[in-house]
Structure formats: structure tokens, C-alpha cells
Amino acid sequence: MSAGGPSLRRRAVLLGAAAAAVGGGTVTALAARDAEPEAGPSAAAPMGAEGIGFHGVHQPGIDTLPAQAHAVFLGLDLRPGTGPADVRRLMRLLSDDAARLMSGRPPLAAEDPELPALPSRLTVTFGFGPGLFDAVGRGGDCPAVVRELPTFPTDRLEPRWSGGDLLLQVCSDDPVPLSYAVRRLVRDARSVTSVRWMQRGFNPARGSEPAGTTPRNLFGQRDGTANPAAGSPELAEAVWVRDGPSWLVGGSMLVLRRIRMDLDTWDDFGRVGKEMAVARRLDTGAPVTGGGEFDEVDPLAVDGRGMPVVAASAHVARAKARTPAERMLRRGYSYDDGPTADGKPDAGQLFAAYQADAATAFVPVQARLAESDVMNLWVTHVGSAAFVIPAGCVEGEFVGQGLLGA
């Protein structure tokens, strides 16, 4: 590309190096469009026209409910020699990209507006791993639980699905704008990062079931019934950091686990056994002890012979939060990369757990599951990564600016 190509002109505007290289009228027009309030689609507009704002107290893509139908999680590593100024420039650039893409527009100087025009609730979320904190000289600000999660006895972690300095989480109800967003974000990040891993996940298509229906995972289970209700105080208390440095207040922590499912043996297991393993019915998600989907399982219920209905090792019994500090928002996306060469499925779940403190939420719950959860017969944790999710940003700033400096 020539020295005066659109990519360099774009960076001149965003990084403040040569603002005069782009006509002031163009920049002003783009800034004015950025400032316009985003509205949901009209009755005549397609569903894909629905957009979500990028700027705010919290980053988007965490409490966005219902969860979008498609997700890409990207773990990036900073290239050797990357320093604080490089990371600041990167986050300024990527934050601008995200704001434009989420509003249905291409990044500045890109000339393909048709691809992002219908964002379908596109969200872009950024997470900082231990290596990023170290690269900017702020290693002591990385929470210990993010720097190193405990090792659980059932883990069979593979390096190709674990770790990472910078997380890009990109979600949408439509894979086309999602694919475009991922491509442009990675393109703008590759001068200072390399891709460590990419994981694609999916949920049921939006509108395929009635609104408010809990999605199913590949085991056929309703997954996410126990999540705090959207917009509730319980969700806010579970997910958002309330005390700490200003750059983190309003942020969160993400633990992303890649969980391989043994679908062949699960398929051959009896239906009653499947329901007892989880303690919820497959058809409705209701507890095996009675009631509706959103009723809690009764761990003390007994059958006609006086025997417990719910085993102590049932998944729900082990996973249930036992204190307010253990509450988290669970967003599960299925993945299916199979079949393998021998015809067996390579499939499972990308389990994203968001919480104010992973040390008091994810860690104790996962420790109980690893100790004694009957579902361990069918699931194996093969990937693990933890990130700090900084607070959101206002227009004119970028994600992580409070940590990285302007």
C-alpha cells in the first residue's frame, strides 16, 4: 500500500500524528455521526438493524441479554518489545473501531459499508490478561486470580486454548457483520499482537424460540436458568466491580473455559439418568423435585421410600451459589468442530463466567464441581483463560484509558 493509503491516513487521525492528512470536514462529519443517539429498529426495519451502543459505564457484551446467537473469542499476545505507548495506541484504535462497527459503520477509512450496515446487536468487549499488565509496567495491578487460576484436579488444559494478553469478545445475531468485525479488529491489532487462539460459539438462532426462553446446550439441557435476572440488583452486584481503582470500578472479571463434551456416551445414556445427573428435566428445565423452570431444586426432597430425590453429586447441587459472593453471570456458547477423523464429535461449550471477583465466585464453585460432580463423567475442561474486563468508556476516550493513561 502506498504511503498515502487509507490505512495510514486513518491512523494519523486516531493517533494524533498528522490530523491534517484528512480533510477536517470528513472528520467532523464522522464525529457528528458518532454522537448521534442510536435507536432501535422501526417496525418496518429488519431485525438486523438493531444496534447496541459502545460507550457507557460498563463495556457492552456482558449483560447484553438475551445473549447473541454467535460469538467469537480471540486471545491475542503482545509482540515482544511492546510497551505502554504501543498498547495505548492499540486500545485507542480498537475502541474507535468497536464504536463504529457496533453502530453499523465500517472503521474509519474502510470503504465497505455494506458488510457492517446491519450489526444485529453486535458487541465488542475487551479484556486484559497478565501479559498486558506486565507490558505496560502495571504488573502489580493485575489481580492474583487473573494472573493464575488454581489448578483443578479434573483439568486437562491444552496450551492452544489457554492464556492470552488481550481478549477480544465479539458477538452478534448475524455471522456476517461478526466476521467483518473480527477481521477488521484483528487487522488493526496485528502490528503489535499475534493471534494465540480463536474460539467460535453459537446459541439457538434469535427468534427460533419464544422470547425469554433459556437456550439449550448440546446436551439438550436448558442452560442458564439460575442466572440473575437482566437489569436486576442481583446481576449488578454479582458482575460489576464496586470497590477498587477507578479504571476498574464498573468493570468485571471473565473466566473463559473450553469444555469438551463426550456426546457419544451422553447420547447412549438413559433419559431419566440424564435428568438426575443435572437434577432438572430436559423438556422444560424444571427441577426434578417439581415446579417450573425458575424454581429452585429442593435438595431435601425424598421419594416414597424416603430416599433423596437429588443426589449430593448432581450438577445443580454442586454448582448452586452458596453465598452472595459466589454469584456470577454464566454465558454458555456451544462449539462444534467435529467430526474428527475417526468420526467422533469434537464439540462442547465455551463457558464464560463474569463476576466482580473470580476468587470468590468462579474458584470455589469450580472447586466443588471438580471435587464431586456427576457431570464430570461427560465433560472435560481443555482450555482456560482469565481476564480483567475494564470499565466502559465515554465518547472521546478508549477502554482501559484509566489504567494506560491518555
C-alpha positions as CSV (number, residue, x, y, z in Angstrom):
1,M,0.0,0.0,0.0
2,S,1.3,3.5,-0.8
3,A,2.4,5.8,2.0
4,G,-0.7,7.9,1.5
5,G,-3.1,4.9,1.6
6,P,-6.3,5.0,3.7
7,S,-4.8,2.8,6.5
8,L,-2.1,5.3,7.3
9,R,-4.4,8.3,6.9
10,R,-6.7,6.6,9.4
11,R,-4.0,6.1,12.0
12,A,-3.0,9.7,11.5
13,V,-6.4,10.9,12.6
14,L,-6.8,8.5,15.5
15,L,-3.3,8.7,16.9
16,G,-2.9,12.4,16.5
17,A,0.2,12.1,14.3
18,A,-1.0,14.1,11.3
19,A,-4.6,15.2,11.6
20,A,-4.2,17.5,8.7
21,A,-3.7,14.5,6.4
22,V,-7.5,14.0,6.4
23,G,-9.9,16.8,5.4
24,G,-11.4,18.4,8.5
25,G,-14.9,18.2,7.1
26,T,-14.7,14.4,6.8
27,V,-13.5,14.0,10.4
28,T,-16.2,16.4,11.7
29,A,-18.9,14.6,9.8
30,L,-17.8,11.2,11.2
31,A,-17.6,12.6,14.7
32,A,-21.1,14.1,14.4
33,R,-22.4,10.7,13.2
34,D,-20.7,9.1,16.2
35,A,-22.5,11.5,18.5
36,E,-26.0,10.7,17.1
37,P,-28.1,8.7,19.5
38,E,-28.6,5.1,18.4
39,A,-32.2,4.0,18.1
40,G,-33.7,0.5,17.8
41,P,-35.2,-0.6,14.5
42,S,-38.6,0.8,13.5
43,A,-41.5,-1.5,12.9
44,A,-40.5,-1.7,9.2
45,A,-36.8,-2.1,9.7
46,P,-35.2,-5.6,9.6
47,M,-34.1,-7.2,12.9
48,G,-30.5,-6.8,11.8
49,A,-30.8,-3.0,12.1
50,E,-30.9,-3.2,15.9
51,G,-27.7,-1.7,17.4
52,I,-26.2,-1.5,20.8
53,G,-24.2,1.5,22.0
54,F,-20.5,1.1,22.7
55,H,-19.9,3.9,25.2
56,G,-21.1,3.7,28.8
57,V,-20.2,2.9,32.4
58,H,-19.8,-0.8,31.6
59,Q,-18.5,-2.4,28.5
60,P,-21.1,-4.0,26.2
61,G,-21.5,-7.7,25.6
62,I,-21.6,-8.8,29.2
63,D,-25.2,-8.1,30.5
64,T,-26.5,-8.0,26.9
65,L,-29.5,-10.2,27.1
66,P,-30.6,-12.3,25.5
67,A,-27.1,-13.5,24.6
68,Q,-26.5,-13.1,20.8
69,A,-26.6,-16.2,18.6
70,H,-23.0,-16.1,17.5
71,A,-19.7,-15.3,19.4
72,V,-16.0,-15.2,18.7
73,F,-13.5,-15.2,21.5
74,L,-10.0,-14.2,20.4
75,G,-6.9,-14.5,22.6
76,L,-4.1,-12.2,21.4
77,D,-0.5,-12.0,22.6
78,L,1.5,-8.8,22.5
79,R,4.6,-9.0,20.4
80,P,8.0,-8.9,22.1
81,G,9.1,-5.3,22.8
82,T,5.6,-3.9,23.0
83,G,5.4,-1.1,25.5
84,P,2.9,1.3,27.2
85,A,2.7,3.7,24.2
86,D,2.1,0.8,21.8
87,V,-0.8,-0.5,24.0
88,R,-2.3,2.9,24.4
89,R,-2.3,3.4,20.6
90,L,-3.8,0.0,20.1
91,M,-6.6,0.4,22.5
92,R,-7.4,3.9,21.1
93,L,-7.6,2.4,17.7
94,L,-9.6,-0.7,18.7
95,S,-12.1,1.3,20.8
96,D,-12.8,3.6,17.8
97,D,-13.2,0.5,15.6
98,A,-15.7,-1.1,18.1
99,A,-17.8,2.1,18.4
100,R,-18.2,2.4,14.7
101,L,-18.8,-1.3,14.0
102,M,-21.4,-1.5,16.7
103,S,-23.3,1.4,15.2
104,G,-23.4,-0.3,11.8
105,R,-20.5,1.6,10.1
106,P,-17.0,0.4,9.0
107,P,-13.8,1.6,10.7
108,L,-12.6,5.0,9.6
109,A,-11.2,5.0,6.0
110,A,-12.6,1.5,5.3
111,E,-14.6,1.5,2.1
112,D,-17.0,-1.4,2.5
113,P,-20.0,0.0,4.4
114,E,-22.4,-2.8,3.3
115,L,-20.9,-5.5,5.5
116,P,-21.4,-3.9,8.9
117,A,-24.5,-2.0,7.9
118,L,-26.9,-4.4,9.8
119,P,-25.0,-5.1,13.1
120,S,-27.6,-7.4,14.6
121,R,-26.8,-6.3,18.1
122,L,-23.1,-6.6,17.5
123,T,-21.0,-6.1,20.7
124,V,-17.2,-5.9,21.1
125,T,-15.7,-6.4,24.6
126,F,-12.1,-6.1,25.6
127,G,-10.2,-8.0,28.4
128,F,-6.7,-7.5,29.8
129,G,-4.6,-10.6,30.7
130,P,-1.5,-10.7,32.9
131,G,0.9,-10.1,30.0
132,L,-0.7,-6.8,29.1
133,F,-0.3,-5.5,32.7
134,D,3.3,-6.5,32.7
135,A,4.0,-4.9,29.3
136,V,2.7,-1.5,30.5
137,G,4.6,-1.7,33.8
138,R,1.5,-2.2,35.9
139,G,2.0,-5.9,36.8
140,G,1.0,-5.3,40.4
141,D,-2.4,-4.1,39.3
142,C,-3.3,-7.5,37.8
143,P,-5.5,-9.4,40.3
144,A,-3.8,-12.6,41.5
145,V,-6.7,-14.8,40.4
146,V,-6.4,-13.4,36.9
147,R,-2.7,-13.9,36.8
148,E,-3.0,-17.6,37.8
149,L,-6.2,-19.5,38.4
150,P,-5.9,-22.5,40.7
151,T,-5.3,-25.9,39.1
152,F,-8.4,-28.1,39.4
153,P,-8.0,-31.9,39.6
154,T,-10.3,-32.5,36.6
155,D,-8.5,-30.1,34.3
156,R,-6.9,-31.4,31.1
157,L,-5.9,-28.0,29.8
158,E,-4.2,-27.5,26.4
159,P,-2.0,-24.5,25.8
160,R,-3.6,-23.9,22.4
161,W,-6.9,-22.9,24.2
162,S,-5.4,-21.2,27.2
163,G,-3.9,-17.8,28.3
164,G,-3.6,-14.6,26.4
165,D,-2.6,-11.0,26.9
166,L,-5.6,-9.3,25.3
167,L,-9.2,-10.6,24.8
168,L,-11.5,-9.6,22.0
169,Q,-15.0,-10.9,22.5
170,V,-17.2,-10.2,19.5
171,C,-20.9,-11.2,19.5
172,S,-23.8,-10.8,17.1
173,D,-27.0,-12.4,16.0
174,D,-25.6,-12.5,12.4
175,P,-22.3,-14.1,11.5
176,V,-21.7,-11.7,8.5
177,P,-21.2,-8.5,10.5
178,L,-19.5,-10.5,13.2
179,S,-17.0,-11.9,10.7
180,Y,-16.3,-8.5,9.3
181,A,-15.8,-7.0,12.7
182,V,-13.3,-9.7,13.7
183,R,-11.4,-9.3,10.5
184,R,-11.1,-5.5,10.9
185,L,-10.2,-5.7,14.6
186,V,-7.5,-8.3,14.1
187,R,-6.2,-6.3,11.1
188,D,-5.7,-3.2,13.2
189,A,-4.2,-5.2,16.1
190,R,-1.7,-7.3,14.2
191,S,1.1,-4.7,14.2
192,V,1.6,-5.3,17.9
193,T,-0.2,-8.6,18.6
194,S,-0.3,-12.1,17.3
195,V,-3.3,-14.5,17.5
196,R,-2.9,-17.1,20.3
197,W,-6.3,-18.7,19.8
198,M,-9.7,-18.1,18.3
199,Q,-12.9,-19.9,19.5
200,R,-16.3,-19.7,17.8
201,G,-19.5,-20.4,19.6
202,F,-23.2,-20.3,18.9
203,N,-26.6,-20.3,20.6
204,P,-30.1,-21.0,19.1
205,A,-31.0,-18.6,16.4
206,R,-32.7,-15.5,17.7
207,G,-36.5,-15.9,17.3
208,S,-36.3,-19.7,17.0
209,E,-38.0,-20.0,20.4
210,P,-40.3,-17.6,22.3
211,A,-38.7,-14.5,23.8
212,G,-37.3,-15.2,27.3
213,T,-36.7,-18.9,26.7
214,T,-33.4,-20.2,28.2
215,P,-31.2,-21.6,25.4
216,R,-30.2,-25.3,25.2
217,N,-26.7,-26.6,25.2
218,L,-25.5,-29.6,23.1
219,F,-26.6,-32.0,25.9
220,G,-30.1,-30.8,25.3
221,Q,-30.3,-29.0,28.7
222,R,-31.7,-25.6,29.3
223,D,-28.5,-23.8,30.3
224,G,-28.5,-20.5,32.3
225,T,-31.7,-20.9,34.3
226,A,-30.1,-19.8,37.5
227,N,-28.6,-16.6,36.1
228,P,-29.5,-13.3,37.8
229,A,-32.4,-11.6,36.0
230,A,-31.5,-9.0,33.4
231,G,-31.3,-5.5,34.9
232,S,-31.7,-6.8,38.5
233,P,-29.7,-5.6,41.5
234,E,-28.5,-9.2,41.9
235,L,-26.9,-9.1,38.5
236,A,-25.3,-5.8,39.1
237,E,-23.9,-7.0,42.5
238,A,-22.6,-10.2,41.0
239,V,-21.0,-8.9,37.9
240,W,-19.7,-5.3,38.3
241,V,-16.7,-4.3,40.4
242,R,-17.9,-1.7,43.0
243,D,-14.7,-1.1,45.0
244,G,-11.2,-0.6,43.7
245,P,-9.2,1.6,41.3
246,S,-11.3,4.0,39.2
247,W,-10.3,2.3,35.9
248,L,-11.8,-1.0,37.2
249,V,-14.9,0.2,39.0
250,G,-17.8,-0.7,36.6
251,G,-15.7,-3.4,35.1
252,S,-15.7,-7.2,35.7
253,M,-13.6,-10.3,35.5
254,L,-14.1,-13.1,32.9
255,V,-13.1,-16.7,33.2
256,L,-13.4,-18.4,29.9
257,R,-13.3,-22.2,29.9
258,R,-13.4,-24.5,26.9
259,I,-15.4,-27.6,28.0
260,R,-15.3,-30.7,25.7
261,M,-18.5,-32.8,25.9
262,D,-18.5,-36.6,25.4
263,L,-21.6,-36.5,23.3
264,D,-21.4,-40.2,22.2
265,T,-21.7,-41.6,25.7
266,W,-24.2,-39.0,26.7
267,D,-26.4,-39.9,23.7
268,D,-26.4,-43.5,24.8
269,F,-27.3,-42.7,28.5
270,G,-30.9,-43.1,29.5
271,R,-33.2,-40.0,29.7
272,V,-34.0,-40.5,33.4
273,G,-30.3,-40.8,34.2
274,K,-29.6,-37.6,32.3
275,E,-32.2,-35.7,34.2
276,M,-31.0,-37.0,37.6
277,A,-27.4,-36.1,36.7
278,V,-28.3,-32.4,36.4
279,A,-31.4,-32.5,38.7
280,R,-33.5,-30.8,36.1
281,R,-35.9,-32.0,33.4
282,L,-34.7,-32.0,29.8
283,D,-38.0,-30.8,28.3
284,T,-38.8,-27.8,30.5
285,G,-35.7,-27.3,32.6
286,A,-37.8,-27.6,35.7
287,P,-36.4,-29.2,38.9
288,V,-36.8,-33.0,39.2
289,T,-38.3,-32.2,42.6
290,G,-41.2,-30.3,40.9
291,G,-42.2,-26.8,40.0
292,G,-41.4,-24.6,37.0
293,E,-38.1,-23.9,35.3
294,F,-37.1,-21.0,37.5
295,D,-38.0,-22.7,40.8
296,E,-35.0,-24.0,42.8
297,V,-34.2,-27.6,43.2
298,D,-35.2,-28.9,46.6
299,P,-32.1,-30.8,47.9
300,L,-34.1,-32.2,50.9
301,A,-36.9,-33.8,48.8
302,V,-37.4,-37.6,49.3
303,D,-39.3,-40.2,47.3
304,G,-42.0,-42.6,48.5
305,R,-39.4,-44.8,50.1
306,G,-37.8,-41.9,52.0
307,M,-34.8,-41.8,49.7
308,P,-33.3,-38.5,48.5
309,V,-34.6,-37.4,45.0
310,V,-31.5,-35.3,44.3
311,A,-28.0,-36.9,44.7
312,A,-25.4,-34.8,46.5
313,S,-23.3,-35.0,43.4
314,A,-25.9,-33.7,41.0
315,H,-24.7,-30.8,38.9
316,V,-27.2,-28.3,40.2
317,A,-26.5,-29.2,43.8
318,R,-22.8,-28.6,43.3
319,A,-23.0,-25.5,41.1
320,K,-25.5,-23.5,43.1
321,A,-24.1,-20.4,44.7
322,R,-23.9,-20.9,48.5
323,T,-23.1,-17.3,49.3
324,P,-23.8,-14.0,47.6
325,A,-20.1,-13.8,46.8
326,E,-20.3,-16.9,44.6
327,R,-22.9,-15.5,42.3
328,M,-21.9,-14.9,38.7
329,L,-23.3,-14.4,35.2
330,R,-22.9,-17.6,33.1
331,R,-23.0,-17.2,29.4
332,G,-22.5,-20.5,27.5
333,Y,-21.9,-20.8,23.8
334,S,-21.8,-24.2,22.1
335,Y,-19.0,-25.1,19.8
336,D,-18.8,-27.9,17.2
337,D,-15.5,-28.5,15.4
338,G,-16.2,-32.1,14.5
339,P,-16.4,-34.8,13.5
340,T,-12.8,-35.8,13.9
341,A,-11.0,-38.2,11.5
342,D,-12.4,-41.2,13.4
343,G,-15.9,-39.9,13.2
344,K,-16.3,-38.8,16.8
345,P,-17.7,-35.3,17.7
346,D,-15.3,-32.6,18.8
347,A,-17.9,-30.4,20.4
348,G,-18.8,-28.8,23.7
349,Q,-19.2,-25.4,25.3
350,L,-17.4,-22.1,25.7
351,F,-18.3,-21.3,29.2
352,A,-17.9,-17.6,30.0
353,A,-18.3,-16.6,33.7
354,Y,-18.5,-12.9,34.5
355,Q,-18.1,-11.8,38.1
356,A,-16.9,-8.9,40.3
357,D,-14.2,-11.2,41.8
358,A,-13.3,-14.6,40.3
359,A,-11.5,-15.5,43.5
360,T,-14.8,-15.5,45.5
361,A,-17.1,-16.7,42.7
362,F,-15.7,-19.0,40.0
363,V,-12.9,-20.6,42.0
364,P,-15.0,-22.0,44.9
365,V,-17.8,-23.1,42.6
366,Q,-15.4,-24.8,40.2
367,A,-13.6,-26.5,43.1
368,R,-16.8,-28.1,44.3
369,L,-17.6,-29.3,40.7
370,A,-14.1,-30.7,40.3
371,E,-14.4,-32.5,43.6
372,S,-17.7,-34.3,43.0
373,D,-20.0,-33.5,40.1
374,V,-21.5,-36.4,38.3
375,M,-21.3,-34.4,35.0
376,N,-17.5,-34.9,35.1
377,L,-18.3,-38.3,33.5
378,W,-19.2,-36.4,30.3
379,V,-17.2,-33.1,30.4
380,T,-13.5,-32.2,30.3
381,H,-12.1,-28.8,30.7
382,V,-9.5,-28.4,28.0
383,G,-9.0,-24.6,27.8
384,S,-8.8,-21.8,30.4
385,A,-8.2,-18.1,30.3
386,A,-8.9,-15.3,32.8
387,F,-9.1,-11.6,32.0
388,V,-9.8,-8.3,33.7
389,I,-12.7,-6.5,31.9
390,P,-12.0,-2.8,32.4
391,A,-14.9,-0.4,32.9
392,G,-16.6,1.2,29.9
393,C,-15.5,4.5,28.4
394,V,-17.2,7.7,27.4
395,E,-17.1,9.1,23.8
396,G,-13.6,10.5,23.1
397,E,-11.9,8.1,25.4
398,F,-10.8,4.4,25.0
399,V,-11.3,1.3,27.0
400,G,-8.5,1.0,29.7
401,Q,-7.5,4.7,29.5
402,G,-7.6,5.0,33.3
403,L,-5.0,2.2,33.5
404,L,-3.0,3.0,30.5
405,G,-3.1,6.8,30.5
406,A,-4.2,9.1,27.8
